[in-house]
Amino acid sequence: MYPTKTPVSILSVAPSFYNQRLDNFLKSRLKGLPKSALYRLIRTGQVRVNKKRVKPSYHLAEGDEVRLPPLSLPEPSTIPEIPPRVLQLFQASILHKDENILVINKPSGFAVQGGSGLAYSIIDIIRKMISENTSLELVHRLDKDSSGCLLFACKRSVLKYLHEQFVHGTVQKIYLALLKGHCSFKHKNVELPLFKSQLVSGERMVCVKKEGKMAHTTFTPINVYKETTLVEVRPHTGRTHQIRVHAQAIGHAIAGDEKYGDKKFNQHMRQYGLARLFLHAHQIAFKLPDKKKVMNITAPLPEELKKCLVRLLAPLLPTPPTTNH
């Protein structure tokens, strides 16, 4: 089967991709292209950023425009098959779809882009599911283990318009998170710089460090349980793992967070049925070109998180006594 020849294309870098290396950014988007070919394209100047030659290690900035030359990529049929049950799950997750955008209620456990040890990513799933619109582009990102509102643009003009809103901070996002312990504050504004590093294993880690980029998050308690607090979270900036690291920094790690949370607490929360990160992108509000009205889309809390909250309200059944024979 012959490879598909793509036209020259320009990729606009979303705020969520800030500081990512160019080579890593392209690897996730050019599946099937050999690494040697990718690096040759960069080295020979066929891939350019803002019309300039750059190195593979170049760190992307918000709003950068990455030019891709015509490429010979594998036929779509060479992409691993996506199970019908997964396609059905995502079909049921659609919150809004029109000629400009697609918004889904992202399930937990699915990586937005490739490179997370999975045979396919959410982008693969959506493009397979919405095959009539091959220009569908991701506007922002969510962590693999989180759930909630995930926005796609159906037109390049819409993608650029939405990226500009993210850059200027006019897109409003509200998350729901379950935090360890009782939060005694009514509102908590956290402004701490976040530094992103990469371990030898390739895993990304973020920590509070003065050399990092400033991040701003607001936490507002909604309901206090025996050992936890349900909070509304508003991220005013869009740094990697921002909410998770800021929650950890104020001493109230997110329940189920295997990377930045409390392992003993996470294990304890399993008796309430929590086997994932309790972080959900509940609402997103933005404007579209030529639309005066703000679009406000809400993603219902997944059933597994609803059940966890119900169990937190009820006393746990006592452990049956052991009998001696």
HUTAWO-V708946 format. One record per pair of residues at least 12 apart in sequence whose ideal C-beta (glycine too) atoms are under 8 Angstrom apart, sorted by the first residue. I is the first residue (numbers start at 1). J is the second residue. Records with the same first field share a line. If there is no record, write none. Layout:
I=J ; J
This chain:
1=75 ; 77 ; 78
2=75
3=72 ; 73 ; 74 ; 75
4=72 ; 73 ; 74 ; 75 ; 76
5=70 ; 71 ; 72
6=68 ; 70 ; 71 ; 72 ; 73
7=70
8=67 ; 68 ; 69 ; 70
9=67 ; 68
10=65 ; 66 ; 67 ; 68 ; 156
11=29 ; 65 ; 66 ; 68
12=63 ; 64 ; 65 ; 66 ; 156 ; 159 ; 160 ; 163
13=25 ; 60 ; 61 ; 62 ; 63 ; 64 ; 65 ; 66 ; 163
14=62 ; 138 ; 139 ; 140 ; 141 ; 163 ; 166
15=62 ; 140 ; 163 ; 166 ; 167 ; 238
16=140 ; 141 ; 166 ; 238 ; 240
17=60 ; 62 ; 141
18=60 ; 61 ; 62 ; 213 ; 238 ; 239
19=59 ; 60 ; 61 ; 196 ; 213 ; 240
20=59 ; 60
21=56 ; 57 ; 58 ; 59 ; 60
22=42 ; 47 ; 49 ; 54 ; 55 ; 56 ; 57 ; 58 ; 59 ; 60 ; 66
23=38 ; 39 ; 42 ; 56 ; 57
24=115
25=60 ; 66
26=38 ; 42 ; 47 ; 66 ; 68
27=114 ; 115
28=113 ; 114 ; 115 ; 121
29=113
30=68 ; 71 ; 73
31=73 ; 74 ; 79 ; 114
32=73 ; 74 ; 78 ; 79
33=71 ; 73
39=56
41=69
42=54 ; 55 ; 56
43=56
46=69
47=66 ; 67 ; 68 ; 69
48=66 ; 67
49=64 ; 65 ; 66 ; 67
50=64 ; 65
51=65 ; 67
62=163 ; 166 ; 167
63=163 ; 164 ; 167
79=120 ; 124
80=119 ; 120
82=120 ; 124 ; 125 ; 128
86=125
87=125 ; 128 ; 129
89=107
90=104 ; 107 ; 122 ; 125 ; 126 ; 129
91=129
93=105 ; 106 ; 107
95=149 ; 297 ; 298 ; 299
96=295 ; 297
98=154
99=154 ; 155
100=153 ; 154 ; 155 ; 158 ; 288 ; 289
101=151 ; 152 ; 153 ; 154 ; 158 ; 162 ; 288 ; 295
102=126 ; 130 ; 136 ; 151 ; 152 ; 154
103=149 ; 150 ; 151 ; 152 ; 284 ; 297
104=126 ; 149 ; 150 ; 152
105=147 ; 148 ; 149 ; 150 ; 299 ; 300 ; 302
106=122 ; 142 ; 146 ; 147 ; 148 ; 149 ; 150 ; 281 ; 299
107=147 ; 302
108=144 ; 145 ; 146 ; 147 ; 276 ; 277 ; 302
109=144 ; 145 ; 276
110=122 ; 125 ; 144
111=144
112=138 ; 141 ; 142 ; 144 ; 150
113=138 ; 141
116=144
122=150
123=138
126=152
133=154
135=154 ; 155 ; 156
136=152 ; 153 ; 154
137=152 ; 153 ; 156 ; 159
138=150 ; 151 ; 152
139=151 ; 152 ; 153 ; 159 ; 162 ; 163 ; 166
140=166 ; 171 ; 238
142=281
143=241 ; 244 ; 277 ; 279
145=256 ; 257 ; 258 ; 276 ; 277 ; 279
146=277 ; 279 ; 280 ; 281
147=279 ; 280 ; 281 ; 299 ; 302 ; 305
148=175 ; 280 ; 281 ; 282 ; 299
149=173 ; 281 ; 282 ; 283 ; 284 ; 297 ; 298 ; 299
150=281
151=284 ; 286
157=289
158=288 ; 289
161=288 ; 289
162=286 ; 288
165=286 ; 287
166=238
169=236 ; 237
170=286 ; 287
171=284 ; 285 ; 286
172=234 ; 283 ; 284 ; 285 ; 286
173=234 ; 235 ; 281 ; 283 ; 284 ; 285
174=232 ; 233 ; 234 ; 281 ; 282 ; 283 ; 284
175=232 ; 233 ; 234 ; 235 ; 243 ; 279 ; 280 ; 281 ; 282
176=222 ; 230 ; 231 ; 232 ; 233 ; 279 ; 280 ; 282 ; 301 ; 305
177=230 ; 231 ; 233 ; 243 ; 247 ; 254 ; 278 ; 279 ; 280
178=228 ; 229 ; 230 ; 231 ; 254 ; 255 ; 256 ; 274 ; 278 ; 305 ; 308 ; 309
179=219 ; 228 ; 229 ; 230 ; 231 ; 247 ; 252 ; 253 ; 254 ; 255
180=227 ; 228 ; 252 ; 253 ; 254 ; 255 ; 261 ; 262 ; 265
181=227 ; 228 ; 229 ; 251 ; 252
182=224 ; 229
183=219 ; 221 ; 224 ; 229 ; 231 ; 252
185=219 ; 221
186=220 ; 221
187=218 ; 219 ; 220
188=218 ; 219 ; 220 ; 250
189=216 ; 217 ; 218
190=215 ; 216 ; 217 ; 218 ; 219 ; 246 ; 249 ; 250
191=214 ; 215 ; 216
192=208 ; 214 ; 215 ; 246 ; 249
193=208 ; 209 ; 210 ; 211 ; 212 ; 213 ; 214 ; 215
194=206 ; 207 ; 208 ; 209 ; 212 ; 213 ; 215 ; 239 ; 240 ; 241 ; 242 ; 245
195=207 ; 208 ; 209 ; 211 ; 212 ; 213
196=212 ; 239 ; 240
204=240 ; 241
205=259
206=239 ; 240 ; 241 ; 242 ; 244 ; 245
207=245
208=245 ; 249
213=237 ; 239
214=237
215=235 ; 237 ; 239 ; 242 ; 246
216=235 ; 236 ; 237
217=233 ; 234 ; 235 ; 236 ; 237 ; 242 ; 243 ; 246
218=233 ; 234 ; 236
219=231 ; 232 ; 233 ; 246 ; 247 ; 250 ; 252
220=232 ; 233 ; 234
223=309
225=309 ; 312 ; 313
226=312
227=268
228=255 ; 269 ; 312
229=252
230=309
232=282
233=247
241=259 ; 260
243=279
244=257 ; 259 ; 260 ; 261 ; 277 ; 279
245=260
247=260
248=260 ; 261
253=265
254=277 ; 278 ; 279
255=269 ; 274 ; 277 ; 278
256=269 ; 274 ; 275 ; 276 ; 277 ; 278
257=277 ; 279
258=277
269=308
271=316
272=308 ; 311 ; 312 ; 316
273=304 ; 307 ; 308 ; 311
274=304 ; 305 ; 308
275=304
276=304
278=305 ; 308
280=299 ; 301 ; 302 ; 305
281=299
282=298 ; 299 ; 301
283=296 ; 297 ; 298 ; 299
284=296 ; 297
285=297
